[in-house]
Amino acid sequence: MIPYQIIEKKSQGLTLSESEIKDFVLAYTAGNVPDYQMSALLMAIFIKGMTTEETLSLTKVMLESGECMDFTSAPGFVADKHSTGGVGDKVSILLAPILAALGIHIPMISGRGLGHSGGTLDKLESIPGFNVNLDLKTWHDLVLKEHVGLIGQTGNICPADKKIYALRDVTATVRSIPLISASIMSKKIAEGVQGLVLDVKTGNGAFMQTQDDSRALAKSLVSIGKGYGIKTTALITDMNQPLGSAIGNWFEMEESVRGLQGDGPADLMDVTYALGAEILKMSNPDLTQEAAIELQAKTVADGSAFEKLKRITELQGGNPDVLDKLSDYPRAKYSGAVRAPRSGYLAKVDTMALGFAGIQLGAGRRKITDSIDYSSGMYIHSRIGDSVSSGEDMLTVYSNDEKALDQVLAGGQDIFTIEQSPPEIPSLIRERIE
């Protein structure tokens, strides 16, 4: 196998064989192909795309590069949820304990921030001591006993994807349907789930910014899942503005807690319950949409979902007390506000720019080795369609880097478009793909 020839072949838009994809990916995973050559292949795939057969081959080699979990002994339905990523998307942190409180087993393997989007693992690690690096046996036993375990990708689960995932984050090769499909589905298949719901984001803050691209990605993901015998559906949801109001790791963790305490933003709860309903209906086909939503809302009202989050936090080494005492969490040194330059209606939010502003503040990574400042982040105060007044706070920004804070504040007004007429409000849930 000569890496140059495979890179050249894909750069010309030709189809790679299963053996070429397998040999290249496994050689890279073993350290026999350098980052710069894998980066070149990723960019060629990003530009030229992959056939369905190539995408399946890539999924297969990623899956078979490591171990697959077995939850056949679980006394009940085993399922998971995955989002394609956006800004302010903290649904996993709410949905996992809600479904676990309802008896669904949730073996959730999550990722870190990717490009402009935040990562569930980074949010969980904002809880002091929370360990997302459990060994597979400990995690497996935790899921069986507590119905949920929240970990990152171990060296044993899809190690090929883990290495490539980190490289995609810093080489601008994230927005690729075959790369996203193979990455997501290899991990989800390896979890040993019976059911999977996918939250495919669409809009200016998503990796797939058009409805057509989002639909193509959703269909690709669903077809792979069903090909492996997993009950799979996808919801295409809006990402033309952040989900909820909090952006940044602890900020989103805090908003998730408030959601589990019955005080969550309506858009966040609506998406959470819609995704959860898909899994509940997979586990019980006689369940109606309304009944599935009501069951989830009950776990919030009676406190069982929040107690499950605290329980899993403690069992994974975190300090659950911080979830009860949100106001005691350390705050960033510096803060400021972006104010509306004129009165009118909020017509558009540059959501991707908000995501990159979070990275600039310290809430994300510019390169693989960067550390994260959990106390940096933002709160957005208005939603598309809201009436705003001149001088009104649109965005509150926090950071321990005063220079970065000033830079974000200086460009902050460009994130918002204010018009004199009320705009069309984007639908939150656009389409269901089965």
Secondary structure, 3 states (H helix, E strand, C coil): CCHHHHHHHHHCCCCCCHHHHHHHHHHHHCCCCCHHHHHHHHHHHHHHCCCHHHHHHHHHHHHHCCCCCCCCCCCCCEEEEEECCCCCCCHHHHHHHHHHHCCCEEEEEECCCECCECCHHHHHCCCCCCCCCCCHHHHHHHHHHHCEEEEECCCCCCHHHHHHHHHHHCCCCCCCHHHHHHHHHHHHHHCCCCEEEEEEEECCCCCCCCHHHHHHHHHHHHHHHHHCCCEEEEEEEECCCCCCCEECHHHHHHHHHHHHCCCCCHHHHHHHHHHHHHHHHHHCCCCCHHHHHHHHHHHHHCCHHHHHHHHHHHHCCCCCHHHHCHHHCCCCCEEEEEECCCCEEEEEECHHHHHHHHHHHCCCCCCCCCCCCCCCEEEECCCCCCEECCCCEEEEEEECCHHHHHHHHHHHHHHEEEECCCCCCCCCEEEEEC
